[in-house]
Amino acid sequence: MPKNLLLLAGDGIGPEIMDEVKKIINWLNINKKLQLKITEELAGGCSFDAHDTPLTDDVLYQAMDSDAVLLGAVGGPKYDEIEFSKRPERALLRLRKELRLFANLRPAICFSELVTASSLKPEIVSGLDILIVRELTGGIYFGEPRGVEPIANGDRKGVNTHVYTSKEIVRVAKVAFDLAMKRNKKVTSAEKSNVMEAGMLWKEEVQKLYDNNKDYADIELSHILADNCAMQLVRNPRQFDVIVTDNLFGDILSDQAAMLTGSLGMLPSASLSEKDKNGRIRSMYEPCHGSAPDIAGQGIANPLAMILSFAMALKYSLDLDKVADDIESAVKAVLKDGLRTPDIMENGKRKVSTSEIGSAVIEKLK
Ligand SMILES: NC(=O)c1ccc[n+]([C@@H]2O[C@H](COP(=O)([O-])OP(=O)(O)OC[C@H]3O[C@@H](n4cnc5c(N)ncnc54)[C@H](O)[C@@H]3O)[C@@H](O)[C@H]2O)c1
């Protein structure tokens, strides 16, 4: 059955890295007889330029209707001064909110070929393969009340509210447990139950879900304070398999875990919704990096995070696990051959362009 992919290349290097995914999709359709149908639309600054809004309703409806959304990156200095509601980043927040993408999956994998790119010692990061599951639609980024208000004596007060319901905690914990069953069967839940009531609830609900679910009996569950988790991630990151945490801690811990791998241009991500009543999951896949305006238009951006995000879409939304595995192996093989975009360049390797490394991935798929 044909699958519909909505491609939102966005701004900066977004179109350049998306071009490489388009090349791969085209190759797969012809050579592996896949039926991946793509539609390309605007989101972010380019949409603001064309339509005075970072995301039109029409594009949002197309996103809701698609089997998966692939997003390049949005933003850039050109848009820094425009009003908050029209900033390119609002496109992402609106998509996440309207598609109800509550679970953000961020793998941090240290490819053995790139082990020296990390600022940590190779023996600490070599073979690293962890997955951070971050709750994406609750917590302090969305809680009410919020705002900045004047108080007595000309002073001002800034307020944000950290709030989670049991239901929100359980649904993201389930995602973490289900993914851990397909991996190394270890889940670490990170919160601040020592100082936050919402953290206590988080810990209790995750434990309760685990205790009451026989399907998770093979999983080893542990709880960790988020600050200790940050320390352990640099001390001994390989102790972790799946880490599940809230929106705020997940934002920070997933960036920290990402940097363990040393190469921003290599990191994919997925954001998933719950199943709706027709059993359908909405999803968006994007690299962890931004629009890299400093190198946009030069043909030197690393497209591998975008390509690996596409592989995640094949796995989690399109039931094409084997093709996804083949793409991941092709990426590894290209690195093993010594091909590098400038961001991951090392002595003795061959510096190549965005398009050359994309074509090399296709060669390895053959
Ligand atoms: N999801 C998103 O779309 C997203 C995420 C983060 C930042 N942004 C936006 O992107 C813009 C730039 O932000 P930033 O500079 O803080 O972060 P960035 O990730 O765009 O860039 C940080 C550094 O990493 C490099 N880099 C990033 N991706 C790369 C790649 N694929 N290949 C080679 N080098 C790469 C850049 O050249 C830059 O030096 C801002 O407008 C920001 O708001 C968007």
The ligand as an ORCA input file, in Angstrom:
! r2SCAN-3c Opt
* xyz 0 1
  N      14.430     21.681     15.258
  C      14.824     22.809     14.702
  O      14.408     23.160     13.609
  C      15.836     23.663     15.424
  C      16.584     23.157     16.477
  C      17.572     23.960     17.048
  C      17.765     25.257     16.580
  N      16.976     25.712     15.575
  C      17.190     27.049     14.973
  O      18.320     26.952     14.113
  C      18.979     28.214     14.077
  C      20.455     28.029     14.383
  O      20.596     27.543     15.706
  P      21.976     27.122     16.366
  O      23.092     27.753     15.586
  O      21.850     27.381     17.811
  O      22.050     25.534     16.216
  P      22.401     24.643     14.946
  O      22.170     23.237     15.346
  O      21.679     25.119     13.754
  O      23.965     24.871     14.711
  C      24.944     24.696     15.730
  C      26.314     24.439     15.067
  O      26.327     23.115     14.552
  C      26.554     23.119     13.154
  N      25.649     22.154     12.536
  C      24.362     21.889     12.881
  N      23.851     20.944     12.092
  C      24.821     20.599     11.239
  C      24.882     19.659     10.155
  N      23.847     18.898      9.811
  N      26.046     19.571      9.469
  C      27.102     20.312      9.790
  N      27.112     21.192     10.811
  C      25.972     21.342     11.502
  C      26.236     24.530     12.673
  O      26.969     24.869     11.515
  C      26.608     25.346     13.890
  O      27.977     25.643     13.876
  C      18.262     29.107     15.086
  O      17.353     29.916     14.384
  C      17.521     28.132     15.971
  O      16.363     28.682     16.529
  C      16.042     24.946     14.966
*
